[in-house]
Amino acid sequence: MKLTIPFVFLLFVNINIFAQSIESSTETFSNSEPITNSEIAIIPEPVSVMKQAGHFVLPANIVIQANKSPELKQTVAFLQERLSTPTGYYTSIISTPSATATFKLILNDKQDATLGTEGYHITVGLKQVIIRANKPAGLFYGVQTVVQLLPKEIESKEEVKGIRWTMPCVEITDYPRLGWRGLMFDVARHFFTKQEVKQYIDAMVRYKYNVLHLHLADDEGWRIEIKGLPKLTEVGAWNVKRVGSFGDFIPPTADEPRNYGGFYTQEDIKELVAYAKERFVDIMPEIDVPGHSLAAIASYPELSCTPEAVNYKVRSGEKIMDWSRGAPPLGLVDNTLCPANEKVYVFLDTVFTQVAKLFPFPYIHVGGDEVARNFWEKNDQIKELMKREGLKTIPEVQGYFEKRVEQIIVSKGKKFMAWDEVLEGGVSKTAAVMSWRNMQHGTEAAKAGHEVVMSPTQYAYIDYMQADAITEPKVYASLRLSKAYEFDPIPEGVNPVYIKGGQANLWTEQVYNIRQAEYMTWPRGFAIAESVWSPKEKKNWTNFFARTEQHFKRLDVAETKYAPSVYDPIFSVKRSADRQLSISLSTEVEGLDMYYSFDNSFPDRFYPKYTAPLVPPVDATVLKVITYRGKTPVGRMMNMPIEELNKRAGKK
């Protein structure tokens, strides 16, 4: 029987009324289960999100109301660009109050104590979006959230046709858990251009990071111009390019060109600092001493205790450390500044005088990690220093060095920060500590009254492999997304007043370009962002990953690279009583199916599905596995050699 037109119309009206009645209820999202409505997928998770009735529809003529404060200039420019480029709509800016403005960015006349300096409140109504904050930083972060409420195509660099540009009506109140929300970017191992650093800043602020820790000097390169010390950049900024497994490269020959690298002029640094500041990011410089200093020593050999330093070259990735006996390592060359040499302190005074002027941030990071002290142990200058200063151990020699460096830093009006090894030789109570080896060192430092930033390897080292080692550049260890999401920068039993915040660290020994830097940072950068911004009680892995998948789509539109490793199968192997290899497969994400082959062909969902541990056929050479969600492949095709699995299982 055909439906008559009046009946169809009445049916449509009734369904529409029913839908509106459902939508009219206010919904507060629970953190106990994933948000199935992909319209609201904000990272990091806000303090409070309350969905209201209806949707805001972006008009073709958009008016942004904001005062002309210089601190708001970049916030307004970003919002205008995002609202106009992908949509093709006309966007204008006014500074006088208007009842009909599409977007209102309002600084509170009366401070809202709940929001602090970086919090914000958003009201998305049917006709208007209002963002309120106490300070410009809050409006900036509110704008980042508003953009995440729009369809994923809002991330496009060009106009996208056929999109209904809407936002769900919501009330959002949000503010950060911690003040220090950092990413460390190592530009010493591989040089990244000024434009690439800006690109990294643009990406990090989308997820409300506010500290960029720039690692500016290491064995592989000195990256900042220091006036009066020209060899630091003439010699120290350049090495021989090698690709492959860092740390095991063939040592360069004398005639190979040293033309790989680069540095930032002081004008470059000023430009980067200003660019970051416009986006409410502080840049903390790190000059890593006394270890990790081969680039400085190759430039000025007199800074070393070791006469052979006159022959040293900037490292290109060849082996210079022996870690076979654990930490501290044995140096195969002496890559340390000499604590007994007064020229070193004159050198550092020159360096830190200029660094302090270039970077307004209160802290200067001076490294202090992984110092190979074996050359010090047999050096007459060091022995004389120990006798003169009453130092009984080699760690105390480093402690002497650190205390003198802190005096230099403090004399420039700055605060001293270093990696947690500096606690071993003793530092003053005013020294701030960045805890990297584990949470325990940061806990002990906080209990001793030090300011602490947590960046432990177990959760926050985003240079680590994020999937099986067969898919990734070889690094020391692995860190999967779910593990990174477990990061809690405030440990139990510690007075939180001493925990300034947390950060993720991207070392770049195996990161040669900005695309790989993006791949290593995202999505683990989402996990750390949520760990330092969102309320602890709102963290929920299932909820987080549902939002992460929506952001994968956004990154696709934005053409930002990210790692899909979370979809890859996890291989576990053991030997049965009869020494047969038994292969177990699992996934980091629930609800995935795994299909496999041993016959060298590429499996799809019509192949055998993994349900129980596998025993490879006697002559099989490779296990291929792919993950699906329903009928859709989501993981990469994994090609696992049986030989590799046998190695992992051992001979027993």
Secondary structure, 3 states (H helix, E strand, C coil): CCCCHHHHHHHHHHHHHHHHHHHCCCEECCCCCCCCCCCCCCCCCCCEEEEEEEEEECCCEEEEECCCCHHHHHHHHHHHHHHHCCCCCEEEEECCCCCCCCEEEEECCCCCCCCCCCCEEEEECCCCEEEEECCHHHHHHHHHHHHHHCCHHHHCCCCCCCCCCEEEEEEEEECCCCCEEEEEEECCCCCCCHHHHHHHHHHHHCCCCCEEEEEEEECCEECECCCCCCHHHHCCCEECCCCCCCCCECCCCCCCCCCEECCECHHHHHHHHHHHHHCCCEEEEEEEECCCCHHHHHHCHHHCCCHHHHHCCCCCCECCEECCCCCCCEECCCCCCCCCCHHHHHHHHHHHHHHHHHCCCCEEEEECCCCCCHHHHCCHHHHHHHHHHCCCCHHHHHHHHHHHHHHHHHHCCCEEEEEHHHHCCCCCCCCEEEECCCHHHHHHHHHCCCCEEECCHHHHECCCECCCCCCCCCCCCECCHHHHCCCCCCCCCCCHHHEEEEEEEECCCCCCCHHHHHHHHCCHHHHHHHHHHCCHHHCCHHHHHHHHHHHHHHHHHHCCCCCCHHHCEEEEEEECCCCCEEEEEEECCCCCEEEEECCCCCCCCCCCECCCCECCCCCCCEEEEEEEECCEECCCCEEEEHHHHHHHHCCC
